[in-house]
């Protein structure tokens, strides 16, 4: 057995390395570029990044946040994604252990992290990533969780139905599109991983966190009422909370309502 502290360290290292790959996806996919070629390079001067300059988190600190070639400032998004994926991997390991669930939900989490950052930066949820995430969910379920195939299908339909209905209601109330189709497809993709019950939890939690953050940003002057905000990150956060604590939160809620 791997000592749990060593296991967490290995999980963080692997997760941060995966985060380094996600940075490539986040930067290149919205631009329509290949994620394979060319090799990693500075987007400012085009200089190829050497292997020792591509160590997750550490290279950013070693280079003092600047390109070794042209001195251009490296966005803090890069180490943030690497550290974030590392921490999320540790969290999933603590919850699921070294299991098939770790592979399944680690794939979901990586996909959601990449999509969330892209949505924040561009207000887009690229079909390539959403469909890839959906394909991974289907393949892993068919290989490792054949008893969950029906739950997977119902979860996907639940996600599509809930977000589709939300978009329709928003359209009828405000006479304009209040939700993009990317969000609908994202919810469908997440439903394939979560199943119908946790997809419903995700939907409620996504709306709740989005409303709380939106009102807070309006209160501090960061946003104006009616201004567009990316909804994908809140759905992603709702999915993670639902996955890990959805059942507990639901039971706690009903314990308050039913007395």
C-alpha positions in Angstrom: 0.0 0.0 0.0 1.2 3.5 -0.8 1.6 5.7 2.3 -1.3 8.2 2.1 1.0 11.2 2.3 3.1 9.9 -0.6 -0.1 9.1 -2.4 -1.3 12.7 -2.1 2.0 14.0 -3.2 2.0 11.7 -6.3 -1.6 12.8 -7.0 -0.7 16.5 -6.8 2.3 16.0 -9.1 0.3 14.1 -11.6 -2.6 16.6 -11.4 -0.3 19.6 -11.9 1.3 17.9 -14.9 -2.2 17.3 -16.3 -2.9 21.0 -15.5 0.2 21.9 -17.7 -1.4 20.1 -20.6 -4.8 21.7 -19.9 -3.0 25.1 -20.3 -2.2 24.1 -23.8 -5.8 23.1 -24.4 -7.1 26.4 -22.9 -4.8 28.5 -25.0 -4.9 26.7 -28.4 -8.4 25.2 -28.8 -10.3 28.6 -28.9 -7.8 29.7 -31.5 -8.4 26.6 -33.6 -4.8 25.5 -33.2 -3.4 21.9 -32.8 -2.8 20.9 -29.2 0.1 18.6 -30.4 2.1 20.7 -32.8 4.1 22.8 -32.5 5.8 22.1 -29.2 5.3 24.4 -26.3 6.6 27.9 -27.0 6.3 31.5 -25.9 3.2 33.1 -27.5 5.0 36.4 -27.6 8.3 35.6 -29.2 7.8 32.1 -30.4 10.8 30.7 -28.6 10.6 27.0 -27.8 10.2 26.3 -24.1 12.9 24.0 -22.8 12.0 21.0 -20.7 13.4 22.5 -17.5 11.3 25.6 -18.2 8.1 23.5 -18.4 8.0 22.0 -14.9 4.5 22.8 -13.5 4.4 25.7 -11.0 8.2 25.5 -10.2 9.3 26.8 -13.6 7.0 29.8 -13.2 8.7 30.7 -10.0 12.2 29.9 -11.2 11.7 32.2 -14.3 10.2 34.9 -12.1 7.0 35.0 -14.1 8.8 35.9 -17.3 9.8 34.3 -20.6 13.5 33.4 -20.5 13.8 34.6 -24.1 11.9 37.9 -24.5 11.1 38.7 -20.9 7.3 38.9 -21.5 5.3 38.4 -18.4 3.8 34.9 -18.1 0.1 34.9 -17.1 -0.5 33.7 -13.6 -3.4 31.6 -15.1 -0.8 29.0 -16.0 0.4 28.1 -12.5 -3.1 28.6 -11.1 -4.5 25.9 -13.5 -1.6 23.6 -12.6 -2.0 24.1 -8.9 -5.8 23.9 -9.2 -5.7 20.6 -11.0 -3.2 19.3 -8.6 -5.4 20.2 -5.6 -8.5 18.8 -7.2 -6.7 15.5 -7.9 -5.7 15.3 -4.2 -9.3 16.0 -3.2 -10.7 13.3 -5.5 -8.1 10.8 -4.3 -9.1 11.6 -0.7 -12.7 10.9 -1.5 -12.5 7.9 -4.0 -9.0 6.4 -3.3 -7.1 4.7 -6.0 -10.1 3.5 -7.9 -11.9 3.5 -11.2 -14.0 6.3 -9.9 -10.9 8.4 -9.6 -10.2 7.9 -13.3 -13.8 8.7 -14.3 -14.3 11.8 -12.2 -10.7 13.0 -12.6 -11.4 13.1 -16.4 -14.6 15.0 -15.7 -12.8 17.5 -13.4 -10.0 18.1 -15.9 -12.5 18.8 -18.7 -14.5 21.1 -16.5 -11.4 23.1 -15.4 -10.3 23.7 -19.0 -13.8 24.7 -20.0 -14.3 27.0 -17.0 -11.1 29.0 -17.8 -12.0 29.2 -21.5 -15.5 30.4 -20.6 -14.2 33.1 -18.3 -11.7 34.3 -20.9 -13.8 34.0 -24.1 -17.5 33.4 -23.1 -17.2 30.2 -25.2 -17.5 26.5 -24.5 -15.8 24.8 -27.5 -17.7 21.9 -28.9 -14.4 20.0 -29.3 -13.8 19.9 -25.6 -17.4 19.3 -24.6 -17.8 16.4 -27.0 -14.4 14.9 -26.0 -15.5 15.0 -22.4 -18.8 13.3 -23.4 -16.9 10.6 -25.3 -14.6 9.9 -22.4 -17.6 9.5 -20.1 -19.3 7.1 -22.5 -16.1 5.0 -23.1 -15.1 4.8 -19.4 -18.7 3.9 -18.4 -18.9 1.1 -21.0 -15.5 -0.3 -19.9 -15.6 0.0 -16.1 -19.2 0.8 -15.1 -21.6 -1.2 -17.3 -24.2 -1.2 -14.6 -24.4 2.6 -14.8 -25.2 2.8 -18.6 -28.8 3.6 -18.0 -28.0 6.2 -15.3 -25.4 7.7 -17.6 -28.0 8.1 -20.4 -30.6 9.5 -18.0 -28.1 11.9 -16.5 -27.2 13.3 -20.0 -30.9 13.8 -20.8 -31.5 15.4 -17.4 -28.7 17.9 -18.0 -29.9 18.8 -21.5 -33.6 19.1 -20.3 -32.9 21.3 -17.2 -30.6 23.8 -19.0 -32.8 23.7 -22.1 -35.8 24.6 -20.0 -33.9 27.3 -18.2 -32.9 28.8 -21.5 -36.5 28.7 -22.8 -37.9 30.3 -19.6 -35.3 33.1 -19.8 -36.1 33.7 -23.5 -39.8 34.0 -22.7 -39.3 36.3 -19.7 -36.6 38.6 -21.0 -37.3 38.3 -24.8 -33.6 37.5 -25.4 -31.2 34.6 -25.1 -30.2 34.4 -21.5 -28.3 31.1 -21.9 -26.0 29.9 -24.6 -26.3 26.4 -26.2 -22.8 25.8 -25.0 -24.1 25.7 -21.4 -26.9 23.3 -22.4 -24.4 20.9 -24.0 -22.0 21.3 -21.1 -24.8 20.3 -18.7 -25.6 17.3 -20.9 -21.9 16.3 -20.8 -21.7 16.5 -17.0 -24.9 14.5 -16.7 -23.2 11.6 -18.4 -20.8 11.5 -15.5 -23.1 12.3 -12.7 -26.3 10.5 -13.3 -29.8 12.1 -13.0 -29.9 12.8 -9.3 -26.5 14.5 -9.0 -27.2 16.3 -12.3 -30.3 17.9 -10.6 -28.1 18.8 -7.6 -25.6 20.3 -10.0 -28.2 22.4 -11.6 -29.5 23.8 -8.3 -26.0 24.4 -6.9 -24.9 26.1 -10.2 -27.8 28.5 -10.1 -27.3 29.2 -6.4 -23.5 29.9 -6.6 -23.9 31.9 -9.8 -26.6 34.1 -8.2 -24.5 34.6 -5.0 -21.4 35.5 -6.9 -23.3 37.7 -9.4 -25.0 39.7 -6.7 -21.7 40.1 -4.8 -20.0 41.4 -7.9 -22.8 43.8 -8.6 -22.6 45.0 -4.9 -18.9 45.7 -5.2 -19.2 47.4 -8.6 -17.5 44.7 -10.6 -20.5 44.0 -12.7 -23.7 45.9 -13.7 -27.2 44.4 -13.6 -28.0 42.6 -16.9 -24.3 42.4 -17.8 -23.3 39.0 -19.3 -21.5 36.5 -17.1 -20.1 33.1 -18.0 -22.3 30.4 -16.5 -20.1 27.4 -17.3 -17.8 27.9 -14.2 -20.8 27.9 -11.9 -22.1 24.7 -13.4 -18.7 23.2 -13.1 -18.5 24.2 -9.4 -22.0 22.8 -8.9 -20.9 19.5 -10.5 -17.9 19.1 -8.1 -19.9 20.0 -5.0 -22.7 17.7 -6.1 -20.3 14.8 -6.8 -18.6 15.0 -3.4 -21.3 16.4 -1.1 -24.6 16.4 -3.0 -26.3 13.6 -1.0 -25.2 15.1 2.3 -26.4 18.6 1.4 -29.7 17.2 0.2 -30.3 15.3 3.4 -29.3 18.4 5.4 -31.7 20.5 3.4 -34.6 18.1 4.0 -33.8 17.8 7.6 -34.5 21.6 7.9 -37.7 21.5 5.8 -39.3 18.3 7.1 -39.6 18.6 10.9 
